[in-house]
Amino acid sequence: MKVSIRKLLQIGLVGALILVLSGCTAAVPAAAPAEPAATEAAAAEVPAGLEELVKAAQAEGELTVIALPHDWCNYGGAIEGFKGKYGLKVNELNPDAGSGDEIEAIKANKDNKGPQAPDVIDVGFAFGPQAKDEGLLQPYKVSTWDTIPVEAKDEEGYWYGDYYGVMAFMINKDVVQNSPQTWADLLKDEYKAQVALSGDPRTSNQAILSVQGASIANGGTLEDPTKGLEYFAQMNSKGNLVPTISNNALVAKGETPVRITWDYNALAGADSFEGNPPVDVVVPTDGRIAGVYVQAISAYAPHPNAAKLWMEYLYSDEGQLEWMKGYCHPIREADLRARGVVPEELSAKLPDVTGAVFPTVQQLVDGKQVIVENWDSAVGADVQAPPQ
């Protein structure tokens, strides 16, 4: 069941949303001479007001992204759509990186003007303010800026929400007879050596929010997720926690048959299996936690105009609907629905996430610090990437 605009308003995500486009286009730098590679087909599709930015981006010729798996929110479709529309090359770095890894990649490549330096990042909500405070980002306001909820963007344009999902359990039904319905269920003996996180809680936003979800399910808070750390310590001591970063392949092989992950990752993974193995996707009835991710442009981006054009694409109606195809709730969903541009088949795909809690930036920042600093001592599970 889809989340209605009224529900979004109730949970506070779109409290100050302006539903009418301002009609003004974000400022762009002076255009560089167009390269011959800029195709006539691409030029013919340029949105009004972005002509100079498109020319400057095509002169740069390429864009470098990081941590964008193709099955995450349908990023594969978004990347292909961007390339097809504007004729730019897209360099894709480390698709399985976590938010912390993305921040470190900017730091490590400050003086690198080659394809190993990310132009843009897609990170968890708490990592946006962190990167801004560390001087790693440059501001840019897309032309649809006014339709991004105030609560989900930096007022100066250094970072802005792009989509959100809710934590869920992805379950291989060939291995697991009874699908867990709550966080408490995952501690049952029947799930011994079966449960895995989708990242390292010391660096991964997805894993950090998993701990925060477990915290509120066990009577704790978001800003002090000690209850979540205690929960995972118990899971680890019982032998239920597999200390391997889970992915769809490991779920399919039965090595991590219960994966704690965003609902959109689980649903897209289930589609890719085509019934082999059969998969259950369960949004737990307790501890429902939503996670907003944010986009930002590196302060050291080798291709700053391509980066700005990428943002324009992602925050256009076309780009927002690409994310929805991947089961994600795009950040401009309220505006899209108000204008009637969401196809019914896309609405029907989104799961019921009624009652999900949307943490504030401060709750995320505070909770992240507690988890990163105390995971080793409290839980003692060295969660690592699977062997290649």
C-alpha positions in Angstrom: 0.0 0.0 0.0 1.4 3.3 -0.9 2.2 6.1 1.6 -0.3 8.9 1.1 0.6 12.6 1.1 -1.4 13.0 4.3 0.7 10.3 5.9 3.9 12.0 4.9 2.5 15.2 6.4 1.6 13.4 9.6 5.2 12.0 10.1 6.6 15.5 9.5 8.8 14.8 6.4 7.1 17.3 4.2 6.0 19.9 6.7 7.1 22.9 4.8 6.8 21.5 1.3 6.0 24.1 -1.4 4.0 22.4 -4.1 4.4 24.9 -6.8 7.6 25.1 -8.7 9.3 28.4 -8.5 10.1 28.5 -12.2 13.6 29.9 -11.6 16.7 27.9 -12.6 19.7 27.5 -10.3 22.7 29.6 -11.3 25.3 27.9 -13.5 28.9 28.8 -14.3 29.9 30.4 -17.6 29.7 27.9 -20.3 32.8 26.2 -21.6 33.2 25.6 -25.3 31.2 22.7 -26.4 33.1 19.5 -27.4 32.3 17.8 -30.7 31.2 14.8 -28.6 28.1 16.6 -27.5 25.5 15.0 -29.7 22.6 16.7 -31.4 20.2 14.2 -29.9 21.3 15.1 -26.4 21.1 18.8 -27.1 17.5 18.4 -28.4 16.4 17.1 -25.1 17.8 19.9 -22.9 15.3 21.1 -20.3 14.5 24.8 -20.6 16.9 27.0 -18.6 19.7 24.4 -18.5 21.3 24.9 -21.9 24.4 26.6 -20.6 24.9 24.0 -17.9 24.5 21.2 -20.4 27.1 22.7 -22.7 29.6 23.1 -19.8 29.0 19.5 -18.6 29.4 18.0 -22.1 32.6 19.9 -22.5 33.9 18.1 -19.4 32.7 14.9 -21.0 32.3 12.6 -17.9 31.1 12.2 -14.4 32.4 10.0 -11.6 30.0 8.5 -9.1 30.6 6.2 -6.1 28.6 3.6 -4.1 25.7 3.2 -6.6 24.8 -0.5 -7.1 22.5 -0.8 -10.1 19.9 -2.6 -8.1 19.8 0.1 -5.3 16.8 2.3 -6.0 17.1 1.4 -9.7 20.4 3.4 -10.0 21.2 1.3 -13.1 18.2 2.8 -14.8 19.1 6.3 -13.6 22.7 6.1 -14.8 21.6 4.8 -18.2 18.9 7.5 -18.5 21.5 10.2 -17.7 24.0 8.9 -20.2 21.4 8.5 -22.9 20.0 12.0 -22.3 23.2 13.9 -22.2 25.9 11.7 -23.8 28.3 11.8 -20.9 30.5 9.0 -19.8 29.9 7.8 -16.2 32.7 6.3 -14.2 31.4 4.1 -11.4 33.6 3.6 -8.3 33.1 0.9 -5.7 29.4 0.2 -5.9 29.4 -1.6 -2.5 31.0 1.2 -0.5 29.3 2.6 2.6 28.6 6.3 3.3 31.8 6.6 5.4 33.8 5.2 2.6 32.4 7.8 0.2 33.5 10.6 2.6 37.0 9.1 2.8 37.1 8.8 -1.0 36.7 12.6 -1.3 39.4 13.2 1.3 41.8 10.8 -0.3 41.4 12.3 -3.8 41.4 16.1 -3.0 44.3 16.6 -5.5 43.3 13.9 -7.9 41.7 15.2 -11.1 41.3 11.7 -12.6 38.4 9.2 -12.6 39.2 7.9 -9.1 38.0 11.2 -7.6 34.2 11.1 -7.0 32.3 14.2 -8.3 29.2 13.3 -6.3 28.1 11.3 -3.3 24.9 9.6 -2.1 25.1 9.2 1.7 23.0 8.7 4.7 21.3 11.7 6.3 23.8 12.1 9.1 26.8 12.1 6.8 25.6 15.2 4.9 26.1 17.7 7.7 29.4 15.9 8.6 30.8 16.3 5.1 29.7 20.0 5.0 31.3 20.7 8.4 34.6 19.1 7.1 34.6 21.4 4.1 34.2 18.5 1.6 31.1 19.8 -0.2 30.2 22.6 -2.6 26.7 24.1 -2.6 24.3 23.8 -5.5 20.5 24.3 -5.6 18.7 22.4 -8.3 15.9 24.0 -10.3 13.3 21.9 -8.4 14.7 23.1 -5.1 11.4 24.5 -3.7 9.7 21.1 -3.9 12.3 19.3 -1.7 11.0 19.3 1.9 12.7 21.9 4.1 13.4 19.2 6.7 15.4 17.2 4.1 17.8 19.8 2.8 20.6 22.1 3.9 19.4 25.7 3.6 22.5 26.7 1.8 22.4 23.8 -0.7 25.3 21.8 0.5 23.2 18.6 0.6 19.6 17.5 0.0 17.5 14.5 0.5 16.9 12.3 -2.5 14.8 9.2 -1.5 13.9 7.2 1.6 13.0 3.6 2.5 12.2 1.6 5.6 14.3 -1.1 7.3 13.0 -4.6 6.4 13.9 -8.3 6.5 14.8 -10.1 3.2 14.2 -13.8 3.8 15.2 -16.8 1.7 12.1 -19.1 2.0 14.0 -22.2 0.8 16.1 -21.9 4.0 13.8 -20.2 6.5 10.5 -21.9 7.3 9.0 -19.2 9.5 9.5 -15.6 8.4 10.4 -13.3 11.4 7.9 -10.5 11.9 9.6 -8.5 14.6 13.1 -7.6 15.8 12.5 -9.9 18.8 11.9 -12.8 16.4 15.5 -12.6 15.1 16.8 -13.7 18.5 14.9 -17.0 18.4 17.0 -20.2 18.2 15.6 -21.1 14.8 17.6 -18.3 13.2 21.0 -19.5 14.4 23.7 -18.4 12.0 21.2 -16.9 9.6 20.9 -13.2 10.3 23.2 -10.6 8.7 23.5 -6.8 8.4 24.0 -5.1 5.0 27.0 -3.1 6.1 29.6 -2.6 8.8 28.0 -0.6 11.7 31.2 1.3 12.1 31.0 2.9 8.6 27.7 2.0 6.9 24.6 4.2 7.2 22.3 1.2 6.5 23.8 -0.8 9.3 23.8 2.1 11.7 20.1 2.7 11.2 19.6 -1.1 11.7 21.0 -0.7 15.2 18.8 2.4 15.8 15.8 0.5 14.6 16.6 -2.3 17.0 17.0 0.3 19.7 13.5 1.8 19.4 12.1 -1.8 19.1 13.6 -2.6 22.5 12.6 0.5 24.4 15.6 2.6 23.6 16.0 5.9 21.7 17.5 7.0 18.4 20.0 9.4 19.9 21.2 6.9 22.5 20.9 3.5 20.8 22.5 1.5 23.6 19.5 -0.8 23.6 20.3 -1.6 20.0 23.9 -2.4 20.8 22.7 -4.6 23.6 20.3 -6.3 21.2 23.0 -7.1 18.7 25.4 -8.2 21.4 22.7 -10.8 22.4 22.2 -11.8 18.8 26.0 -12.3 18.4 26.3 -14.3 21.7 23.5 -16.6 20.6 25.2 -17.2 17.3 22.4 -15.8 15.2 24.4 -13.0 13.8 26.6 -13.8 10.8 29.5 -11.3 10.8 29.5 -10.9 7.0 28.1 -8.0 5.1 25.1 -9.5 3.3 24.0 -8.9 -0.3 21.5 -10.5 -2.6 23.9 -13.2 -3.8 24.5 -14.4 -0.2 20.8 -14.4 0.4 20.2 -16.5 -2.7 22.9 -18.9 -1.8 21.5 -19.3 1.7 24.7 -18.1 3.4 22.9 -15.2 5.0 19.2 -16.2 4.5 17.9 -13.4 6.6 19.2 -10.0 5.5 18.4 -6.8 7.4 18.2 -4.2 4.7 16.2 -1.3 3.2 12.8 -2.4 1.9 13.7 -1.3 -1.6 16.8 -3.4 -1.7 14.9 -6.4 -0.6 12.1 -6.0 -3.1 14.4 -5.3 -6.0 16.5 -8.4 -5.0 13.3 -10.5 -4.8 12.5 -9.4 -8.4 15.9 -10.3 -9.6 15.6 -13.9 -8.3 12.4 -14.5 -10.3 11.2 -16.9 -7.7 14.4 -18.9 -7.3 14.7 -18.8 -4.4 11.3 -17.5 -3.2 11.7 -14.5 -1.0 9.6 -12.9 1.8 10.1 -9.2 2.4 8.9 -8.2 5.9 8.7 -4.7 7.3 8.8 -5.5 11.0 5.8 -4.5 13.0 8.0 -3.0 15.7 10.9 -0.6 15.4 9.9 0.7 12.0 12.6 3.2 11.0 12.9 5.2 7.8 16.1 6.3 6.3 16.6 9.4 4.1 19.7 9.5 1.9 21.1 12.7 0.6 23.0 13.9 -2.5 26.0 16.2 -2.5 28.7 17.5 -4.8 32.4 17.2 -3.8 34.2 20.4 -3.1 37.0 19.0 -5.2 34.9 17.6 -8.0 37.0 17.3 -11.2 33.8 17.6 -13.2 31.7 20.2 -11.3 29.3 21.0 -14.2 28.6 17.3 -14.9 28.0 16.9 -11.2 25.4 19.8 -11.3 23.7 18.3 -14.4 23.6 14.9 -12.6 21.7 16.6 -9.8 19.3 18.3 -12.2 18.6 14.9 -13.7 18.0 13.1 -10.4 15.7 15.8 -9.1 13.7 16.2 -12.3 10.4 14.3 -12.6 12.1 11.8 -14.8 14.9 11.1 -12.3 12.5 10.9 -9.4 10.4 8.3 -11.1 13.5 6.2 -11.9 14.0 5.8 -8.2 10.4 4.9 -7.7 10.8 2.1 -10.2 13.3 0.7 -7.8 10.8 0.7 -4.9 12.2 3.9 -3.3 10.1 6.9 -2.2 11.6 9.9 -4.0 12.0 13.0 -1.9 9.7 15.0 -4.2 7.0 12.4 -4.0 4.4 14.8 -2.6 4.9 17.2 -5.4 4.8 14.5 -8.0 1.5 13.1 -6.7 0.0 16.6 -6.3 0.6 17.1 -10.0 -0.6 13.6 -11.0 2.6 12.5 -12.7 3.1 9.2 -10.8 1.9 6.2 -12.9 -0.5 4.0 -10.9 1.6 0.9 -11.5 4.5 2.6 -9.6 2.3 3.6 -6.7 1.1 0.0 -6.4 4.6 -1.3 -6.0 5.5 0.6 -2.9 5.0 -1.2 0.5 2.9 -0.1 3.5 5.3 1.6 5.9 2.7 3.1 8.2 4.1 4.2 11.5 7.7 4.5 10.4 9.8 6.9 12.4 11.8 9.5 10.6 14.9 10.4 12.7 16.0 14.0 12.8 19.5 15.0 11.6 20.6 15.5 15.3 19.2 12.1 16.3 21.1 10.5 13.5 24.3 12.3 14.3 24.1 11.5 18.0 23.1 7.9 17.4 25.8 7.3 14.8 28.5 8.5 17.2 27.3 6.1 20.0 27.2 3.1 17.6 30.6 3.8 15.8 32.4 4.3 19.1 30.9 1.4 21.0 30.2 -1.4 18.5 33.5 -3.2 19.0 33.3 -3.1 22.8 29.6 -3.7 23.2 28.9 -6.2 20.4 32.3 -7.6 19.5 31.3 -8.7 16.0 33.9 -7.7 13.3 31.5 -7.4 10.4 33.4 -7.6 7.2 32.8 -7.8 3.4 32.5 -11.4 2.0 35.5 -12.9 0.3 35.7 -12.2 -3.4 
